[in-house]
């Protein structure tokens, strides 16, 4: 069954898009991630314009994150003070990212930039996750304890000024690295259409020393607001959000996430990270192959202007 995507200006197989949403939703539920860094490449592989994909995946991710946000809010496990500081940096990063997105699209360099960024991001993250998970599996096999940094040890950015105390997270840290982390996540989300949880969570845990229970709720809050802002900015500045595509993905993703969450409880954490790392690395390799291999049709027709 074919459906027409009005913004992408092309017909697609509805079951294929639903299947993608279902598969990525299953992976999201299993690994506890937003899934945008997998959904975006898959949709680009289908032939949808990268600009439309990035803009249209944002509302789908936002809708998926909303249910998680409500759950964390009810517990409660959200540090709203820390979240507000992250959001202030995230707002700057999101606006800057959308501005660069529009500029690159104007000079016709957006598709190449998105492709190169995804190859770099997925390759680096995939390799690091595989290495870390293999080390964790090896430690567990030999009964070795997890190597933790000594309590009280601090990195150089802990000595920066403008310190605030975040009571729920039990940290006393400068707002400068907090703003910087928020800006990075907002910028990446606007350019690549990803929530950035796979980067944000390790940053908060290993850099700022935020407790894991608080990190999950606070990061969900930041990613939700960032994706909503990115959706609004893409819709108003670029008019690229395809509601039909976003809705179809959301239907499949919501169903897949339920099954993925159940499957994730049956697999050990280090093996889950290994599977995710391999998956991310494979998508990065596939993206790199598309950039270097010659296209099936070397010619394209583009409307450059009206007289």
Buried (B, 14 or more C-beta within 10 A) or exposed (E): EEBEBEBBEBEBEBBBBBBBBBBBBBBBBBBBBBBBBBBBBBBBBBEBBBBBBBBBBBBBBBBBBBEBBEEBBEEEBBBBBBBBBBBBBBBBBBBBBBEBBBEBBEEEEBBEBBBEBBBEBBBEBBBBBBEBBBBBBEBBEEEEEEEEEEEEEEEEBBEEEEEEEBEBBEBEBBBBBBBBBBBBBBBBBBBBBBBBBBBBBBBBBEBBBBBEEBBBBBBBBBBBBBBBBBBBBBBEBBEBBBEBBBBBBBBBBBBBBEBBBEEBEEBEEBEBBBBBBBBBBEBBEBBBEBEEEEEEEEEEEEEEEEE
